[in-house]
Amino acid sequence: MFTVRKEKFISVEDVPDTYVALRSMATAQYLSGGQGYVRCACKTGCKPSSKCKCRGAGVLCNLKCHGSSTCSNK
């Protein structure tokens, strides 16, 4: 059963006519960069000069990257 609500919602004219994927929008709302699926698997300790995938994304490495090995990006 439906009931009539008295609240005012936005009108159709106020909705922008652009397409944004749901996952992209959700990722943009998280401070950590989404669901945390960025993994680097670096073997050199994620030095600033290396091409670390996590460093490039601006997130810290975690245990899923390269286990308990030493890392300068933790």
C-alpha positions in Angstrom: 0.0 0.0 0.0 1.3 3.5 -0.9 0.8 6.7 1.1 1.0 10.2 -0.1 4.0 12.1 1.3 4.0 15.8 2.1 7.8 16.3 1.7 9.1 18.2 -1.3 11.5 16.3 -3.5 13.7 17.6 -6.2 12.1 18.2 -9.6 13.1 16.5 -12.8 14.6 19.7 -14.1 17.1 19.8 -11.2 18.6 16.4 -12.1 21.7 16.8 -14.4 21.6 15.0 -17.7 24.9 13.2 -17.2 25.7 9.5 -16.8 27.8 8.4 -13.9 28.2 4.7 -13.1 27.1 3.7 -9.6 30.4 2.2 -8.7 32.2 5.4 -9.7 29.9 7.5 -7.7 30.3 5.2 -4.6 34.1 5.2 -5.0 34.1 9.0 -5.0 32.3 9.1 -1.7 34.8 6.9 0.2 37.8 8.6 1.7 40.0 5.4 1.3 39.3 5.1 -2.4 36.4 2.7 -2.6 36.3 -0.9 -1.4 40.1 -1.1 -1.1 40.8 -3.3 -4.1 44.0 -1.5 -5.0 46.9 -4.0 -4.6 50.4 -3.5 -5.7 52.4 -6.8 -5.2 55.7 -4.8 -5.3 58.8 -6.8 -4.5 61.1 -3.9 -3.8 59.4 -2.4 -0.6 57.3 0.3 -2.4 60.1 2.9 -2.5 59.0 6.4 -3.7 61.0 5.9 -6.9 59.2 2.6 -7.8 56.0 2.3 -9.7 53.9 1.2 -6.8 50.2 0.9 -7.7 49.1 1.9 -4.2 51.3 5.0 -4.1 50.0 6.0 -7.4 46.4 5.8 -6.1 47.3 7.7 -3.0 46.5 4.8 -0.6 48.6 2.9 1.9 49.7 -0.6 1.3 48.0 -3.3 3.3 48.4 -7.0 4.0 46.7 -8.0 0.7 49.5 -6.3 -1.3 52.6 -8.2 -0.3 51.9 -9.9 3.1 54.3 -9.1 5.9 57.3 -8.1 3.9 58.9 -4.7 4.6 57.2 -1.8 2.9 57.8 2.0 3.1 54.2 2.8 2.2 52.4 1.3 5.2 
